[in-house]
Amino acid sequence: MLSLRLALPILFAFLALPAHAEPKVDALRLYAFDCGRVVFDDLGAFSDTGEYDGQPGELSAPCFLIRHPKGDLLWDAGLGDRIAATPGGVSPRPGVRAFVAHTLQSQLEAVGVRAADVEYIAFSHFHWDHTGNANAFAGATWLLSRREVQALEGQPAPVSVTADNLSAYKQAKVELIDLDRDVFGDGSVRILRANGHTAGHQVLMLRLPKAGTVILSGDLFHTRENFEQGRMPAFNYSRGETLGAMDRVRRILSNTHGRLVIQHDRRDVDALPKAPGYLD
Ligand SMILES: [Zn+2]
């Protein structure tokens, strides 16, 4: 048994530790992390009107950390750090290869944040390439689209969803979203309903103090060309709902002179500051 003389200093050392290890921020910040890339032999499925048939290509798969004075939010969880152990990449299905060069964990560490300290996690949608590291955030509050959860738990199982990636949500604190959600209550970080790519697809709208309005696209648009030409994948849940969501986001961008970041288009991701740099 420890004597009091030994135990008290140990107790006080623990009490002196702050509840959250990472330093808080005094204004909103957006960090973009490289959470992998996916290479396709044929991009044809990314437009249901035939423009990409037979063309090879690559999509980026970023994760985003939004730091707010009231807490941190991870938006989308990438391909999954376990893929980094296979430098030659993994093939989820024929004609598709996924690569992770840098783990999300190492990139969070580089900005002084631990996954266990992140207060919120949210997803544009549940496809495998957006949920790979989700279970590392089991201690966060999961802000989930009710329609996306209903699809996950329903039959037939939704396509391109790896349910194991999301298994922690069953034990985690979950808040379901029906319409839009103002994450921190001050209008600076809003999850917006933008259904159609999947049943409960969402985009994230930020009001940054210097950069102004920024919208993270999820998979509402996969490329700049899809944004400019109104193209969408053949595997979308609803063509009609996607057109409605595209119209909504275009109007908001126009009204706010906002910046759209198309998550799967490397040109848009590379135009953001490289972490540990950030947009504010
Ligand atoms: Zn995707």
Boltz pocket constraint, residues with backbone or C-beta under 6 A from the ligand:
constraints:
  - pocket:
      binder: B
      contacts: [[A, 127], [A, 129], [A, 130], [A, 219], [A, 264]]
      max_distance: 6.0
